[in-house]
Amino acid sequence: MQDNGDKVRIDKWLWAARFYKTRALAAGAVEGGKVRLDGARVKPSKTLRPGDALEIRQGPYRYSIMVRELSDRRGSAALASQLYAENEESKKAREQLKAQLQMQSRPFHKGRPTKRARRQLQKFTDYYR
C-alpha cells in the first residue's frame, strides 16, 4: 500500500482498510461515535499514525485493532488486511457472537406451508373461533 507521509485522515484510512464501503459511511460512523481512537471520540478529520489503537463498532460486532501502516488508497482485501492488526480477544469475541447469532436465526420451518399443512391450520383456527 502506498504511504501518504506519516499521517492520514481516519475516515480515509477506514475506507482504505475496507471497514466501510464508502468514505461517507466511514465519516458518518466516526461522527456518530462508532469509532474511537485510543478510547476517545474523534472527528473524521483526525489524523492517524502507525501504532494508534482503534475500537470500531459495526452493528453487533466490535473490532479492537492497532494501526500498522497508513494508506489513503483502497486496494485489495489482502493488502487492506496488512494495514492493521486485530487483537486476539476481539477476534474470539466476534467469532462467538457470530455463532450465537447464527444459532438464534435458524427458522423452525422452511418456506410456505404445503396445501395439506395449510388445510390443517385452517381447520385448527376454525375450531377455536
N, C-alpha and C positions, 0 to 999 in steps of 0.2 A: 504494500500500500504506500501511497505517496504521503510523505510527511509534509505538513504545512508549517514549517518553523517549529516553535516549541509550544504553541497553543492553538486550540480550535474551539469554536463555539460548541456548547453542549448539545444544542439541538441538531447541529450539523453532524456531530460525532455519532449521536444516537441513530440518526438516519443512515450514516455510512456503516455503522456496526450492525445494521439490519434489525434493530429493535422495533422500529416503526417504518411503515411503508412509505410515508411521505414526510418531508421536513416539517410541514404544517402540523401533522399529527404529533411529531416529536415536540415541537414548540408548545402545542396545547397541553401535552402531558406534563412538561416541565412547569408551565404556568399554573396548571391545576394541582401541583404538589405531588404528582405521581412519581417524580424523580427527585432524589435527594443526593446532594454532593457532600460527602463527609458528615452526614446526618443533618444537614441544614437545607432548607428550601432555597432554591435559586431561581434566577430568571433565565430565559432561553439564551441570552447573550453572554452568559457567564462562560469564561474560557476554562478549558480542561488542560491538565498537564499529565504526563505519564506518572502513575503512582496514586492518582486520585481514586477514592472509593465511592462507588455509586450504589444506590439502592433504587431499584426500578420495580414498580407495581404495574402489572398488566392483567386486569381482571382479577381472578383469584390467585394468580401466580406472583411470586416475589423473586427477584434476582438480586444477589449481592455480588458485585463484580469489582475488579480492580482494573483500571485502565492501563494497558501495556504500551500501546502505540497510539499515535494520533493520525487521523486521516479525515479529509473533508470530501473525499470521493467515495462513492458507493461502488463496491466491487462484488465479486462472487461471494457466496456464503462461506466458502473455505477461507478466503482471505479476510472476511469480516470477523470470523471467529478468532483470528490471531490478534485482533485489536484489544481483546480483554481476556481476563482470567476469572472464571467464576469460582466462588467459594464452594467447597465440598458440601458443607452443611446446607447451603442454598440448593444445590443440585438434588440432594437426598430429599429435602422437604418438598421440593417441587414435584419430584417423581412420586412421592407418597400421595400428595394431593391429587395428582393426575389419576392415579389408580383408584383413589376414593371416588372421584367424580365419575369415572367410567363405571364403577360398580353401582352408583346411585342412578345413573341414567339408563339402565337397562330396562326395557319395557317387559311387562308380563305377558303380553300378547304381540303378535306380529300382524300388522295390516288390518284391513277391514274384516268384519265378521262374515262368515260364509252364509249362504242362504239358510241353511239349517240352523246355524247359531243365531241368526237374526230372528227367525221364527220362534226359537226358544226364548229369546229375550223379550219378544213382543208378548208371548204367552205369559211369561213371568210378570211383566209390568201390568198387563191387563188384569191379572189375577188380584193384584193389590190395589186396584182402583175402586 
